[in-house]
Amino acid sequence: MNNLLDPSILFFILGIFAGLVKSNLEIPQPISRFLSLYLLMALGLKGGFALNKSGFTPEIAISLGLAITLAIVIPLLGYNFLKQKLDKLDAAALSATYGSISAVTFITTTQVLDQNDIHYGGHMAAAMALMESPAIIIAIILANRIRQQRSGNKNSLTSLGKVLHESFTDGGQLLLLGALVVGLISGNEGHKVMAPFSIDIFKGLLAFFLLDMGLLAARNIGELKDKPPITLAYAFLAPVIHAIISLVLCHLLHVALGDTILLMILAASASYIAVPAVLRHAIPEVNPALYMGMSLGITFPLNIILGIPVYSWVARYFA
C-alpha cells in the first residue's frame, strides 16, 4: 500500500476528488499537452541511456518479442469475446482500446519501480511504443470487414495505409522513439548533461500531470451511465486477465522481474489518447463515450491506484 503514499498517486486521487465535487480546478490544455510530451521525451531519454549501457541482448529480444505478441493476441481475444455480447463494431473499438496501452500508467509504474529499487531494462520504453499500434491496425481491418459484410460497399472502407501512417508518425510515439535513439547515441555524456531535465524534475511534473489525469478520469465516469453491464464488467476484469496472460508468458520465458511487472502493466492498461484519436475517424459508428468512459473512467484509475501495487506483488511472489 506504499503506492498510495506516493505524492504522484496522491495528486491523482486529489484530481479525482476535485472532479467529483465539481471543482473549477482545471489544467489548461496546452500545459497538459506539454506535460505529456515532456514525460514521453524524458522516458525515451532514460531508456536510451540504459540501452547504451546494457547493449542489445537475447533477453531484450525476448522482452520485445513478447511485447509484440501480447499486442496482437490481446485485441484478438477481446474481439472474439465481445462480438458475442455487443455490436461487432463496438467490439472492434473496445478490443483496440484494451489491446493498446496507456503510456502514463507505464511511466507511473517506472517511478514506483525506481522507488523500490527494482531494476527494469531501458528497452521497455521501446516495448511500450511497439505495443501501441497493432491493436489499432487489427481493429481497422476488422471494422472494414464488418462494413463490407453488411453493405458490400467498398467506398465505406477506411484506408489501412492512412491508419498505418497516422499510427507510426503520431507525435508522441515519434518523440518517444526519437528520444530513445538520442539517449542511445549520446550515452553517458548525454546522461550527465540531460539529468537535470530527464531525472531531477521528472517526479514533480509527473505529479502535476496525474492531477490533470485525475480530473479527466472523474469527468469520464459520468459517461458510463446506461452502458451495458458487460462493458462495465469488461473494464474491471479484462485488465486482470490480460495481466495474468502476460505473467504466465514472462514466467515461462524467464523474463526479469522489473520487465515482467512492466509487461503486466502494459497488458492490463487501456489507451485513452492514441486509440480514441484514431477511432473517432476510423470507426465513427461507435460512440467515443463507450471506450473513453471505460478506459479513462474505470481502468486507468483502477490500474494507477490498485493495479500497480497488486501486479508488482504478484510478480514478486512468482519470481
C-alpha positions in Angstrom: 0.0 0.0 0.0 3.1 2.3 0.0 2.0 3.1 -3.6 -0.9 5.2 -2.1 1.5 7.3 -0.2 3.5 8.3 -3.3 2.9 12.1 -4.0 2.1 11.4 -7.6 -0.6 8.9 -6.8 -2.0 11.3 -4.1 -2.2 14.1 -6.6 -4.1 11.7 -8.9 -6.6 11.0 -6.2 -6.8 14.7 -5.5 -7.7 15.3 -9.1 -10.4 12.6 -9.0 -11.8 14.2 -5.8 -11.8 17.7 -7.4 -13.6 16.4 -10.4 -16.3 14.5 -8.5 -17.1 17.6 -6.3 -17.3 19.7 -9.5 -14.4 22.0 -8.5 -13.4 24.6 -11.0 -9.8 23.3 -10.8 -8.5 23.0 -14.3 -5.2 22.4 -16.1 -5.1 24.4 -19.4 -4.9 22.1 -22.4 -1.6 23.5 -23.8 0.1 22.8 -20.4 -1.4 19.3 -20.3 -0.1 18.6 -23.8 3.4 19.9 -22.9 3.5 17.7 -19.8 2.5 14.7 -21.9 5.3 15.4 -24.4 7.8 16.1 -21.6 7.1 12.7 -19.9 7.5 10.8 -23.2 10.7 12.6 -24.1 12.2 12.1 -20.6 11.2 8.4 -20.6 12.7 7.9 -24.0 16.0 9.5 -22.9 16.2 7.4 -19.8 15.5 4.2 -21.9 18.2 5.2 -24.4 20.8 5.9 -21.8 20.1 2.5 -20.2 20.3 0.7 -23.5 23.6 2.4 -24.3 24.9 0.9 -21.0 23.5 -2.6 -21.4 23.7 -3.2 -25.2 21.2 -5.4 -27.1 21.0 -8.9 -25.5 18.9 -12.0 -26.1 16.9 -11.1 -23.0 16.0 -7.8 -24.6 14.9 -9.5 -27.8 12.7 -11.9 -25.8 11.0 -8.9 -24.0 10.4 -7.0 -27.2 9.1 -10.2 -29.0 6.8 -10.8 -26.1 5.5 -7.2 -26.2 4.5 -7.6 -29.8 2.9 -11.0 -29.2 0.8 -9.5 -26.4 -0.2 -6.5 -28.6 -1.6 -8.9 -31.2 -3.1 -11.6 -29.0 -5.0 -9.4 -26.5 -7.1 -7.5 -29.1 -7.9 -10.7 -31.0 -9.1 -12.4 -27.7 -11.0 -9.3 -26.7 -12.8 -9.0 -30.0 -13.8 -12.7 -30.2 -15.3 -12.4 -26.7 -17.0 -9.1 -27.1 -18.6 -9.7 -30.5 -20.8 -12.3 -28.8 -22.2 -9.7 -26.4 -22.1 -6.4 -28.3 -22.4 -5.0 -31.8 -19.3 -6.1 -33.8 -18.1 -2.5 -34.5 -18.4 -1.7 -30.7 -16.4 -4.9 -30.1 -13.7 -3.9 -32.5 -13.4 -0.4 -30.9 -13.2 -1.9 -27.4 -10.7 -4.5 -28.4 -8.5 -1.8 -29.8 -8.8 0.3 -26.7 -7.9 -2.6 -24.4 -5.4 -4.1 -26.8 -3.3 -0.9 -26.9 -1.6 0.7 -23.9 -1.5 3.7 -21.5 1.8 5.5 -21.6 1.0 7.4 -18.3 0.3 4.1 -16.5 3.7 2.8 -17.7 5.5 5.9 -16.7 3.9 5.9 -13.3 5.0 2.3 -12.8 8.6 3.0 -13.7 8.6 5.6 -10.9 7.3 3.0 -8.4 9.9 0.5 -9.6 12.7 3.2 -9.2 11.4 4.0 -5.7 11.5 0.3 -4.7 14.9 -0.3 -6.3 13.5 -2.8 -8.8 15.6 -2.8 -12.0 14.0 -2.8 -15.4 15.5 -2.6 -18.9 15.7 0.7 -20.8 14.4 -1.2 -23.8 10.9 -1.3 -22.1 10.3 2.2 -23.5 10.6 0.6 -27.0 8.4 -2.2 -25.9 5.7 0.3 -24.9 5.9 2.0 -28.3 5.7 -1.3 -30.1 2.5 -2.3 -28.2 0.6 0.9 -29.1 -0.2 0.3 -32.8 -1.0 -3.4 -33.5 -4.4 -3.2 -31.8 -5.4 -0.1 -33.8 -4.5 -1.9 -37.1 -6.4 -5.0 -36.1 -9.5 -3.0 -35.2 -9.4 -1.2 -38.6 -9.1 -4.4 -40.5 -12.0 -5.9 -38.5 -14.1 -2.8 -39.0 -13.5 -2.8 -42.7 -14.5 -6.5 -42.9 -17.7 -5.9 -40.9 -18.8 -3.0 -43.1 -18.1 -5.0 -46.2 -20.2 -7.9 -44.9 -23.1 -5.5 -44.0 -23.2 -3.3 -47.1 -20.8 -4.7 -49.7 -19.8 -1.0 -50.4 -16.1 -0.8 -50.7 -16.3 3.0 -50.6 -17.1 2.8 -46.9 -13.8 1.1 -46.1 -11.1 3.0 -44.1 -7.7 3.3 -45.8 -5.4 1.0 -43.9 -2.4 2.8 -45.3 -3.6 6.1 -43.8 -4.1 4.4 -40.4 -0.6 2.9 -40.6 0.8 6.3 -41.4 -1.0 8.0 -38.6 0.0 5.3 -36.1 3.7 5.3 -36.9 4.0 9.1 -37.3 2.0 10.0 -34.2 3.8 12.9 -32.5 4.0 11.3 -29.1 5.3 8.0 -30.3 7.8 9.6 -32.7 9.1 11.8 -29.8 9.4 8.7 -27.5 11.4 6.7 -30.1 13.4 9.7 -31.2 14.4 10.5 -27.6 15.3 6.8 -27.1 17.7 7.0 -30.1 19.2 10.3 -28.8 19.8 8.7 -25.4 21.3 5.6 -27.1 23.7 7.6 -29.2 24.7 10.2 -26.6 25.3 7.6 -23.9 26.9 8.5 -20.5 27.9 12.1 -21.6 24.3 12.8 -22.7 23.0 11.4 -19.4 25.1 13.8 -17.4 24.0 16.8 -19.5 20.3 15.9 -19.5 20.0 14.6 -16.0 18.5 17.9 -14.6 15.8 17.7 -17.3 15.1 14.0 -17.6 15.5 13.0 -13.9 15.6 15.8 -11.4 12.2 17.4 -12.3 10.5 14.3 -13.7 8.7 13.4 -10.4 7.2 16.8 -9.9 5.9 17.1 -13.5 4.5 13.6 -13.4 2.6 14.5 -10.2 1.2 17.6 -12.0 0.2 15.6 -15.0 -1.5 12.9 -12.9 -3.5 15.7 -11.2 -4.9 16.6 -14.6 -5.5 12.9 -15.4 -7.5 12.6 -12.1 -9.7 15.4 -13.2 -10.3 13.8 -16.6 -11.0 10.4 -15.1 -13.7 11.9 -12.8 -15.3 13.6 -15.7 -15.4 10.4 -17.8 -17.1 8.3 -15.0 -20.3 10.1 -15.9 -20.1 8.7 -19.5 -20.8 5.2 -18.2 -24.5 5.8 -17.4 -26.8 3.4 -19.2 -23.9 1.3 -20.7 -24.5 -2.5 -21.0 -23.4 -4.4 -17.8 -20.9 -6.4 -19.9 -18.9 -3.3 -20.7 -18.5 -2.4 -17.0 -17.5 -5.9 -16.2 -15.0 -6.0 -19.0 -13.4 -2.7 -17.8 -12.8 -4.3 -14.4 -11.9 -7.9 -15.4 -10.2 -7.7 -18.7 -7.1 -5.9 -17.3 -6.7 -8.6 -14.7 -6.9 -11.4 -17.3 -4.5 -9.6 -19.6 -2.0 -9.2 -16.8 -2.3 -12.9 -15.9 -1.6 -13.8 -19.5 1.5 -11.6 -19.5 2.7 -13.0 -16.2 2.4 -16.6 -17.4 4.3 -15.9 -20.6 7.0 -13.9 -18.8 7.3 -16.8 -16.2 7.7 -19.4 -19.0 10.3 -17.3 -20.8 12.2 -16.3 -17.6 11.8 -12.5 -18.1 13.4 -10.4 -15.4 11.2 -9.1 -12.5 11.1 -5.4 -13.5 10.4 -6.2 -17.1 7.7 -8.7 -16.1 5.9 -6.0 -13.9 6.0 -3.5 -16.8 4.7 -6.0 -19.3 1.9 -6.9 -16.9 1.0 -3.3 -16.5 1.1 -2.6 -20.3 -1.1 -5.6 -20.9 -3.5 -4.5 -18.2 -3.7 -0.9 -19.4 -6.1 0.6 -22.0 -5.5 3.5 -24.3 -7.3 6.8 -23.8 -5.3 9.0 -26.1 -3.9 7.3 -29.2 -6.7 4.8 -29.9 -9.7 7.3 -29.4 -7.9 9.8 -31.6 -7.8 7.2 -34.5 -11.2 5.6 -33.8 -13.2 8.8 -33.9 -12.4 8.9 -37.7 -11.8 5.3 -38.5 -14.9 3.8 -36.7 -17.3 6.8 -36.4 -20.2 4.5 -35.9 -19.1 3.8 -32.3 -19.8 6.5 -29.7 -16.5 7.6 -28.2 -18.2 7.8 -24.8 -18.2 4.0 -24.7 -14.4 3.4 -24.9 -13.4 6.7 -23.3 -15.7 6.1 -20.3 -14.4 2.6 -19.8 -10.7 3.2 -20.2 -10.4 6.6 -18.5 -13.3 6.3 -16.1 -12.6 2.8 -14.7 -9.5 1.1 -16.0 -7.0 3.9 -15.7 -7.7 4.9 -12.1 -8.0 1.2 -11.1 -4.5 0.5 -12.5 -2.9 3.6 -11.0 -4.3 3.2 -7.5 -4.6 -0.6 -7.2 -3.1 -2.3 -10.3 0.5 -1.2 -9.9 1.0 -2.5 -6.3 -1.1 -5.7 -6.8 0.6 -6.7 -10.1 4.0 -5.9 -8.6 3.3 -8.1 -5.6 2.0 -11.0 -7.7 5.1 -10.8 -10.0 7.4 -10.8 -7.0 5.6 -13.7 -5.5 6.0 -15.9 -8.6 9.6 -14.6 -9.2 
